[in-house]
């Protein structure tokens, strides 16, 4: 008898949105937050704090610097780096050299970091997913449970073309694992993915946000974000010692550097990683005990 799985999908984040009960949330913001998050860990970054607003990010960076840390402040508002930020939200601008200088990062984006924090409030484990790492993230999610929730960050609290396409790719992959029960929203995403044709990049370029990003000079980000299954990192939300929401990679290794986008040589070693964050593994080691972002429950 085949295993039975469930897939439910929420098209966009936003205050007041209903989040159904699931075992694990996969949060998607293809253009560009979860793609940047994936790249952060590909290049050897160890900790990344997703916060909701630029002001919150600036204040948090000051606190971290007072403790002797040297975090990289990155993100965007309407696609553009806010004043005082070290970096925007472009995955191709995130480099090995930057990670060597800043193993810790603070990130604020219009939709993606908001969605991650909203999913965290549900009390279920949360994983950041992009086209680049969706198979690895799904496989890890299935070690946690069989009810998979997909939260698309969307755009301006409305559905986005590219996030829904990525959700469809995940749902198709899930359907190969066994019997799959889908919500209507999950069926819509799957249908969108199945009708993509042979060129994913051109399909994604139809989206409002892709058109906007190309217009303001981020054409290279689109191609980078549409690379399928080139990464095995699995960024998952946890909490630091002071209960701040933090992303750490619980699986996978740094991807070999892309010859067209990296200035460093492939043979260079990735940044040293910290401890393997055993508290995160309570998801799989102790099914009855979960480590949540703001509380510990049994």
C-alpha atoms as a printed R data frame, in Angstrom:
    type eleno elety resid chain resno      x      y       z
1   ATOM     1    CA   UNK     A     1  0.000  0.000   0.000
2   ATOM     2    CA   UNK     A     2  1.455  3.374  -1.039
3   ATOM     3    CA   UNK     A     3  2.000  6.191   1.425
4   ATOM     4    CA   UNK     A     4 -0.541  8.994   1.581
5   ATOM     5    CA   UNK     A     5  0.421 12.665   1.542
6   ATOM     6    CA   UNK     A     6 -1.436 15.969   1.676
7   ATOM     7    CA   UNK     A     7 -0.600 19.271  -0.012
8   ATOM     8    CA   UNK     A     8 -2.197 22.607   0.826
9   ATOM     9    CA   UNK     A     9 -1.238 25.958  -0.607
10  ATOM    10    CA   UNK     A    10 -1.691 29.605   0.397
11  ATOM    11    CA   UNK     A    11 -1.165 31.959  -2.531
12  ATOM    12    CA   UNK     A    12  0.220 34.991  -0.665
13  ATOM    13    CA   UNK     A    13  1.311 36.151   2.756
14  ATOM    14    CA   UNK     A    14 -0.524 38.925   4.548
15  ATOM    15    CA   UNK     A    15 -1.932 39.765   7.939
16  ATOM    16    CA   UNK     A    16 -5.138 37.909   8.581
17  ATOM    17    CA   UNK     A    17 -4.469 35.156   6.061
18  ATOM    18    CA   UNK     A    18 -5.646 31.769   7.254
19  ATOM    19    CA   UNK     A    19 -2.879 29.206   7.554
20  ATOM    20    CA   UNK     A    20 -4.191 25.631   7.650
21  ATOM    21    CA   UNK     A    21 -2.800 23.015  10.015
22  ATOM    22    CA   UNK     A    22  0.152 21.227   8.406
23  ATOM    23    CA   UNK     A    23  3.215 19.325   9.589
24  ATOM    24    CA   UNK     A    24  5.711 21.650   7.900
25  ATOM    25    CA   UNK     A    25  5.644 24.870   5.887
26  ATOM    26    CA   UNK     A    26  7.619 25.415   2.694
27  ATOM    27    CA   UNK     A    27  7.878 29.174   2.136
28  ATOM    28    CA   UNK     A    28  8.524 30.323  -1.436
29  ATOM    29    CA   UNK     A    29  9.722 33.684  -2.755
30  ATOM    30    CA   UNK     A    30 11.459 32.894  -6.044
31  ATOM    31    CA   UNK     A    31 12.075 36.564  -6.951
32  ATOM    32    CA   UNK     A    32 14.079 36.847  -4.874
33  ATOM    33    CA   UNK     A    33 14.233 36.278  -1.112
34  ATOM    34    CA   UNK     A    34 14.316 32.482  -0.869
35  ATOM    35    CA   UNK     A    35 16.707 32.327  -3.824
36  ATOM    36    CA   UNK     A    36 19.061 34.681  -1.959
37  ATOM    37    CA   UNK     A    37 18.622 32.651   1.240
38  ATOM    38    CA   UNK     A    38 19.528 29.481  -0.629
39  ATOM    39    CA   UNK     A    39 22.574 31.184  -2.119
40  ATOM    40    CA   UNK     A    40 23.665 32.449   1.304
41  ATOM    41    CA   UNK     A    41 24.033 28.893   2.564
42  ATOM    42    CA   UNK     A    42 25.467 27.612  -0.722
43  ATOM    43    CA   UNK     A    43 28.363 29.996  -0.219
44  ATOM    44    CA   UNK     A    44 28.962 28.882   3.349
45  ATOM    45    CA   UNK     A    45 26.980 31.376   5.420
46  ATOM    46    CA   UNK     A    46 25.955 29.993   8.807
47  ATOM    47    CA   UNK     A    47 23.238 32.260  10.244
48  ATOM    48    CA   UNK     A    48 20.659 34.511   8.622
49  ATOM    49    CA   UNK     A    49 18.034 36.537  10.502
50  ATOM    50    CA   UNK     A    50 14.875 37.278   8.462
51  ATOM    51    CA   UNK     A    51 13.074 40.375   9.779
52  ATOM    52    CA   UNK     A    52  9.961 42.128   8.568
53  ATOM    53    CA   UNK     A    53 10.963 45.767   8.071
54  ATOM    54    CA   UNK     A    54 14.088 47.757   7.160
55  ATOM    55    CA   UNK     A    55 13.948 49.701  10.442
56  ATOM    56    CA   UNK     A    56 13.762 46.476  12.414
57  ATOM    57    CA   UNK     A    57 16.723 45.160  10.419
58  ATOM    58    CA   UNK     A    58 18.846 48.278  11.033
59  ATOM    59    CA   UNK     A    59 18.144 48.202  14.782
60  ATOM    60    CA   UNK     A    60 18.894 44.500  15.021
61  ATOM    61    CA   UNK     A    61 22.213 44.912  13.206
62  ATOM    62    CA   UNK     A    62 23.222 47.568  15.748
63  ATOM    63    CA   UNK     A    63 22.485 45.141  18.589
64  ATOM    64    CA   UNK     A    64 24.522 42.399  16.936
65  ATOM    65    CA   UNK     A    65 27.446 44.761  16.386
66  ATOM    66    CA   UNK     A    66 27.359 45.759  20.056
67  ATOM    67    CA   UNK     A    67 27.863 42.083  20.858
68  ATOM    68    CA   UNK     A    68 30.946 41.942  18.659
69  ATOM    69    CA   UNK     A    69 29.342 40.413  15.566
70  ATOM    70    CA   UNK     A    70 29.799 41.733  12.029
71  ATOM    71    CA   UNK     A    71 26.519 40.966  10.235
72  ATOM    72    CA   UNK     A    72 25.793 41.710   6.596
73  ATOM    73    CA   UNK     A    73 22.658 43.853   6.241
74  ATOM    74    CA   UNK     A    74 20.775 43.054   3.055
75  ATOM    75    CA   UNK     A    75 17.328 43.287   1.510
76  ATOM    76    CA   UNK     A    76 15.022 45.478  -0.518
77  ATOM    77    CA   UNK     A    77 11.944 47.669  -0.638
78  ATOM    78    CA   UNK     A    78 10.245 47.572  -4.028
79  ATOM    79    CA   UNK     A    79 13.296 45.751  -5.377
80  ATOM    80    CA   UNK     A    80 15.780 48.466  -4.332
81  ATOM    81    CA   UNK     A    81 18.280 48.292  -1.420
82  ATOM    82    CA   UNK     A    82 17.076 50.512   1.457
83  ATOM    83    CA   UNK     A    83 19.269 53.328   2.714
84  ATOM    84    CA   UNK     A    84 22.170 52.110   4.821
85  ATOM    85    CA   UNK     A    85 21.987 48.481   3.670
86  ATOM    86    CA   UNK     A    86 25.206 46.715   2.664
87  ATOM    87    CA   UNK     A    87 23.555 44.740  -0.120
88  ATOM    88    CA   UNK     A    88 20.263 44.473  -1.943
89  ATOM    89    CA   UNK     A    89 18.315 41.315  -2.687
90  ATOM    90    CA   UNK     A    90 20.270 40.034  -5.684
91  ATOM    91    CA   UNK     A    91 21.585 36.461  -5.513
92  ATOM    92    CA   UNK     A    92 24.309 37.151  -8.082
93  ATOM    93    CA   UNK     A    93 25.692 40.024  -5.986
94  ATOM    94    CA   UNK     A    94 26.131 37.761  -2.977
95  ATOM    95    CA   UNK     A    95 29.704 36.479  -3.186
96  ATOM    96    CA   UNK     A    96 32.067 34.113  -1.463
97  ATOM    97    CA   UNK     A    97 34.224 37.045  -0.337
98  ATOM    98    CA   UNK     A    98 31.264 38.692   1.404
99  ATOM    99    CA   UNK     A    99 30.423 35.471   3.244
100 ATOM   100    CA   UNK     A   100 34.043 35.168   4.374
101 ATOM   101    CA   UNK     A   101 33.690 38.566   6.050
102 ATOM   102    CA   UNK     A   102 30.128 38.136   7.292
103 ATOM   103    CA   UNK     A   103 29.115 34.643   8.384
104 ATOM   104    CA   UNK     A   104 26.001 36.186   9.951
105 ATOM   105    CA   UNK     A   105 23.391 38.145   7.985
106 ATOM   106    CA   UNK     A   106 20.261 40.193   8.635
107 ATOM   107    CA   UNK     A   107 17.687 40.315   5.857
108 ATOM   108    CA   UNK     A   108 14.505 42.305   5.269
109 ATOM   109    CA   UNK     A   109 12.414 42.086   2.099
110 ATOM   110    CA   UNK     A   110  8.994 43.269   1.026
111 ATOM   111    CA   UNK     A   111  7.397 39.807   0.950
112 ATOM   112    CA   UNK     A   112  9.747 36.891   1.613
113 ATOM   113    CA   UNK     A   113 10.922 37.645   5.144
114 ATOM   114    CA   UNK     A   114  7.378 38.637   6.081
115 ATOM   115    CA   UNK     A   115  6.086 35.265   4.883
116 ATOM   116    CA   UNK     A   116  8.779 33.390   6.828
117 ATOM   117    CA   UNK     A   117  7.829 35.148  10.040
118 ATOM   118    CA   UNK     A   118  4.122 34.581   9.466
119 ATOM   119    CA   UNK     A   119  4.693 30.871   8.875
120 ATOM   120    CA   UNK     A   120  6.748 30.725  12.080
121 ATOM   121    CA   UNK     A   121  3.742 31.916  14.085
122 ATOM   122    CA   UNK     A   122  1.848 28.776  13.029
123 ATOM   123    CA   UNK     A   123  4.049 26.685  15.347
124 ATOM   124    CA   UNK     A   124  5.017 24.262  12.580
125 ATOM   125    CA   UNK     A   125  8.589 23.886  11.248
126 ATOM   126    CA   UNK     A   126  9.402 26.280   8.396
127 ATOM   127    CA   UNK     A   127 11.749 25.757   5.431
128 ATOM   128    CA   UNK     A   128 12.773 28.371   2.820
129 ATOM   129    CA   UNK     A   129 12.421 27.007  -0.722
130 ATOM   130    CA   UNK     A   130 13.357 28.166  -4.213
131 ATOM   131    CA   UNK     A   131 13.640 26.539  -7.630
132 ATOM   132    CA   UNK     A   132 17.303 25.919  -6.830
133 ATOM   133    CA   UNK     A   133 16.726 23.609  -3.854
134 ATOM   134    CA   UNK     A   134 13.108 22.473  -3.984
135 ATOM   135    CA   UNK     A   135 13.733 18.712  -4.188
136 ATOM   136    CA   UNK     A   136 16.152 18.720  -1.254
137 ATOM   137    CA   UNK     A   137 13.724 20.805   0.804
138 ATOM   138    CA   UNK     A   138 10.803 18.523   0.024
139 ATOM   139    CA   UNK     A   139 12.775 15.411   0.929
140 ATOM   140    CA   UNK     A   140 13.751 16.959   4.244
141 ATOM   141    CA   UNK     A   141 10.189 18.116   4.905
142 ATOM   142    CA   UNK     A   142  8.977 14.548   4.488
143 ATOM   143    CA   UNK     A   143 11.208 13.469   7.388
144 ATOM   144    CA   UNK     A   144  9.024 15.742   9.528
145 ATOM   145    CA   UNK     A   145  5.533 14.848   8.336
146 ATOM   146    CA   UNK     A   146  3.172 14.009   5.494
147 ATOM   147    CA   UNK     A   147  0.997 17.145   5.533
148 ATOM   148    CA   UNK     A   148  2.935 19.661   3.443
149 ATOM   149    CA   UNK     A   149  1.961 23.326   3.457
150 ATOM   150    CA   UNK     A   150  3.210 25.696   0.766
151 ATOM   151    CA   UNK     A   151  3.149 29.409   1.531
152 ATOM   152    CA   UNK     A   152  3.828 31.577  -1.491
153 ATOM   153    CA   UNK     A   153  5.084 35.002  -0.487
154 ATOM   154    CA   UNK     A   154  3.207 36.548  -3.385
155 ATOM   155    CA   UNK     A   155  3.372 40.234  -4.219
156 ATOM   156    CA   UNK     A   156  1.498 43.005  -2.431
157 ATOM   157    CA   UNK     A   157 -0.540 40.334  -0.592
158 ATOM   158    CA   UNK     A   158 -1.741 38.909  -3.903
159 ATOM   159    CA   UNK     A   159 -0.731 35.719  -5.758
160 ATOM   160    CA   UNK     A   160  2.433 35.821  -7.834
161 ATOM   161    CA   UNK     A   161  3.022 33.891 -11.038
162 ATOM   162    CA   UNK     A   162  6.542 32.692 -10.233
163 ATOM   163    CA   UNK     A   163  5.883 31.542  -6.649
164 ATOM   164    CA   UNK     A   164  2.835 29.584  -7.742
165 ATOM   165    CA   UNK     A   165  4.859 27.904 -10.515
166 ATOM   166    CA   UNK     A   166  7.502 26.847  -7.986
167 ATOM   167    CA   UNK     A   167  4.814 25.498  -5.679
168 ATOM   168    CA   UNK     A   168  3.534 23.443  -8.601
169 ATOM   169    CA   UNK     A   169  6.986 21.935  -9.131
170 ATOM   170    CA   UNK     A   170  7.062 20.863  -5.485
171 ATOM   171    CA   UNK     A   171  3.571 19.392  -5.671
172 ATOM   172    CA   UNK     A   172  4.454 17.398  -8.776
173 ATOM   173    CA   UNK     A   173  7.516 16.005  -6.993
174 ATOM   174    CA   UNK     A   174  5.373 15.145  -3.978
175 ATOM   175    CA   UNK     A   175  2.877 13.332  -6.204
176 ATOM   176    CA   UNK     A   176  5.589 10.849  -7.185
177 ATOM   177    CA   UNK     A   177  6.051  9.778  -3.559
178 ATOM   178    CA   UNK     A   178  2.653  8.121  -3.178
179 ATOM   179    CA   UNK     A   179 -1.041  8.930  -3.013
180 ATOM   180    CA   UNK     A   180 -1.556 12.692  -2.823
181 ATOM   181    CA   UNK     A   181 -4.592 14.624  -1.582
182 ATOM   182    CA   UNK     A   182 -4.519 18.224  -2.841
183 ATOM   183    CA   UNK     A   183 -6.418 21.359  -1.973
184 ATOM   184    CA   UNK     A   184 -7.913 23.278  -4.889
185 ATOM   185    CA   UNK     A   185 -5.153 25.876  -4.599
186 ATOM   186    CA   UNK     A   186 -2.546 23.106  -4.834
187 ATOM   187    CA   UNK     A   187 -4.246 21.792  -7.979
188 ATOM   188    CA   UNK     A   188 -4.077 25.254  -9.555
189 ATOM   189    CA   UNK     A   189 -0.339 25.459  -8.861
190 ATOM   190    CA   UNK     A   190  0.254 21.997 -10.265
191 ATOM   191    CA   UNK     A   191 -1.637 22.866 -13.440
192 ATOM   192    CA   UNK     A   192  0.415 26.040 -13.867
193 ATOM   193    CA   UNK     A   193  3.648 24.055 -13.545
194 ATOM   194    CA   UNK     A   194  2.527 21.338 -15.941
195 ATOM   195    CA   UNK     A   195  1.849 23.949 -18.635
196 ATOM   196    CA   UNK     A   196  5.257 25.645 -18.403
197 ATOM   197    CA   UNK     A   197  6.634 24.342 -21.727
198 ATOM   198    CA   UNK     A   198 10.330 23.754 -22.384
199 ATOM   199    CA   UNK     A   199 11.724 27.105 -21.202
200 ATOM   200    CA   UNK     A   200 11.150 27.844 -17.518
201 ATOM   201    CA   UNK     A   201 12.918 31.197 -17.648
202 ATOM   202    CA   UNK     A   202 10.672 32.531 -20.408
203 ATOM   203    CA   UNK     A   203  7.650 31.225 -18.511
204 ATOM   204    CA   UNK     A   204  8.699 33.028 -15.324
205 ATOM   205    CA   UNK     A   205  9.452 36.201 -17.268
206 ATOM   206    CA   UNK     A   206  5.719 36.593 -17.861
207 ATOM   207    CA   UNK     A   207  5.230 37.590 -14.236
208 ATOM   208    CA   UNK     A   208  4.677 41.194 -13.176
209 ATOM   209    CA   UNK     A   209  7.615 41.103 -10.809
210 ATOM   210    CA   UNK     A   210  9.983 39.596 -13.369
211 ATOM   211    CA   UNK     A   211  9.092 42.356 -15.825
212 ATOM   212    CA   UNK     A   212  9.705 44.947 -13.104
213 ATOM   213    CA   UNK     A   213 13.053 43.469 -12.023
214 ATOM   214    CA   UNK     A   214 14.296 43.355 -15.608
215 ATOM   215    CA   UNK     A   215 13.240 46.978 -16.032
216 ATOM   216    CA   UNK     A   216 15.288 48.131 -13.018
217 ATOM   217    CA   UNK     A   217 18.383 46.187 -14.065
218 ATOM   218    CA   UNK     A   218 18.165 42.750 -12.442
219 ATOM   219    CA   UNK     A   219 17.834 40.586 -15.544
220 ATOM   220    CA   UNK     A   220 20.627 38.237 -14.406
221 ATOM   221    CA   UNK     A   221 18.720 37.470 -11.205
222 ATOM   222    CA   UNK     A   222 15.878 35.950 -13.219
223 ATOM   223    CA   UNK     A   223 18.072 33.359 -14.928
224 ATOM   224    CA   UNK     A   224 19.838 32.540 -11.660
225 ATOM   225    CA   UNK     A   225 16.538 32.054  -9.830
226 ATOM   226    CA   UNK     A   226 15.248 29.678 -12.538
227 ATOM   227    CA   UNK     A   227 18.056 27.131 -12.205
228 ATOM   228    CA   UNK     A   228 16.366 23.898 -11.144
229 ATOM   229    CA   UNK     A   229 17.640 21.598  -8.397
230 ATOM   230    CA   UNK     A   230 21.246 22.781  -8.404
231 ATOM   231    CA   UNK     A   231 21.475 23.017  -4.613
232 ATOM   232    CA   UNK     A   232 21.050 20.636  -1.680
233 ATOM   233    CA   UNK     A   233 20.958 23.161   1.162
234 ATOM   234    CA   UNK     A   234 17.830 23.199   3.338
235 ATOM   235    CA   UNK     A   235 17.387 26.495   5.220
236 ATOM   236    CA   UNK     A   236 15.123 26.043   8.247
237 ATOM   237    CA   UNK     A   237 13.813 28.485  10.814
238 ATOM   238    CA   UNK     A   238 14.805 28.087  14.436
239 ATOM   239    CA   UNK     A   239 15.390 30.505  17.303
240 ATOM   240    CA   UNK     A   240 18.585 31.858  18.757
241 ATOM   241    CA   UNK     A   241 19.220 32.045  22.512
242 ATOM   242    CA   UNK     A   242 17.089 35.198  22.763
243 ATOM   243    CA   UNK     A   243 14.204 33.746  20.731
244 ATOM   244    CA   UNK     A   244 14.940 35.748  17.584
245 ATOM   245    CA   UNK     A   245 13.872 34.049  14.373
246 ATOM   246    CA   UNK     A   246 16.930 32.670  12.582
247 ATOM   247    CA   UNK     A   247 17.633 30.556   9.494
248 ATOM   248    CA   UNK     A   248 20.259 27.807   9.520
249 ATOM   249    CA   UNK     A   249 20.949 25.110   6.967
250 ATOM   250    CA   UNK     A   250 20.119 21.666   8.331
251 ATOM   251    CA   UNK     A   251 21.199 19.683   5.285
252 ATOM   252    CA   UNK     A   252 23.323 19.880   2.162
253 ATOM   253    CA   UNK     A   253 26.690 21.289   1.183
254 ATOM   254    CA   UNK     A   254 27.814 24.385  -0.634
255 ATOM   255    CA   UNK     A   255 27.213 24.087  -4.367
256 ATOM   256    CA   UNK     A   256 30.238 24.351  -6.697
257 ATOM   257    CA   UNK     A   257 30.677 27.944  -7.783
258 ATOM   258    CA   UNK     A   258 29.055 29.002 -11.025
259 ATOM   259    CA   UNK     A   259 31.802 29.906 -13.489
260 ATOM   260    CA   UNK     A   260 29.801 32.770 -14.982
261 ATOM   261    CA   UNK     A   261 28.731 34.440 -11.752
262 ATOM   262    CA   UNK     A   262 31.558 33.824  -9.266
263 ATOM   263    CA   UNK     A   263 34.902 35.543  -9.194
264 ATOM   264    CA   UNK     A   264 36.507 32.877  -7.003
265 ATOM   265    CA   UNK     A   265 37.843 29.561  -8.194
266 ATOM   266    CA   UNK     A   266 35.834 26.346  -7.697
267 ATOM   267    CA   UNK     A   267 38.599 24.704  -5.700
268 ATOM   268    CA   UNK     A   268 38.424 27.327  -2.950
269 ATOM   269    CA   UNK     A   269 37.082 25.921   0.273
270 ATOM   270    CA   UNK     A   270 33.721 27.145   1.558
271 ATOM   271    CA   UNK     A   271 33.498 29.044   4.801
272 ATOM   272    CA   UNK     A   272 33.797 27.002   7.961
273 ATOM   273    CA   UNK     A   273 30.452 25.995   9.396
274 ATOM   274    CA   UNK     A   274 29.440 26.192  13.006
275 ATOM   275    CA   UNK     A   275 28.068 23.311  15.020
276 ATOM   276    CA   UNK     A   276 25.433 21.216  13.190
277 ATOM   277    CA   UNK     A   277 22.636 22.786  15.276
278 ATOM   278    CA   UNK     A   278 21.445 19.682  17.040
279 ATOM   279    CA   UNK     A   279 18.336 21.439  18.340
280 ATOM   280    CA   UNK     A   280 16.967 21.566  14.804
281 ATOM   281    CA   UNK     A   281 17.239 17.813  14.476
282 ATOM   282    CA   UNK     A   282 14.661 17.305  17.220
283 ATOM   283    CA   UNK     A   283 12.201 17.454  14.330
284 ATOM   284    CA   UNK     A   284 13.371 14.046  13.184
285 ATOM   285    CA   UNK     A   285 14.886 12.555  16.336
286 ATOM   286    CA   UNK     A   286 12.004 13.316  18.679
287 ATOM   287    CA   UNK     A   287  8.725 13.424  16.766
288 ATOM   288    CA   UNK     A   288  6.830 14.301  19.956
289 ATOM   289    CA   UNK     A   289  8.960 17.347  20.751
290 ATOM   290    CA   UNK     A   290  9.369 20.353  18.445
291 ATOM   291    CA   UNK     A   291 11.569 23.395  18.892
292 ATOM   292    CA   UNK     A   292  9.506 26.388  17.858
293 ATOM   293    CA   UNK     A   293 10.588 29.891  17.116
294 ATOM   294    CA   UNK     A   294  8.967 31.526  20.135
295 ATOM   295    CA   UNK     A   295  8.127 28.656  22.416
296 ATOM   296    CA   UNK     A   296  8.828 25.068  23.256
297 ATOM   297    CA   UNK     A   297  5.845 22.775  23.361
298 ATOM   298    CA   UNK     A   298  5.280 19.081  23.877
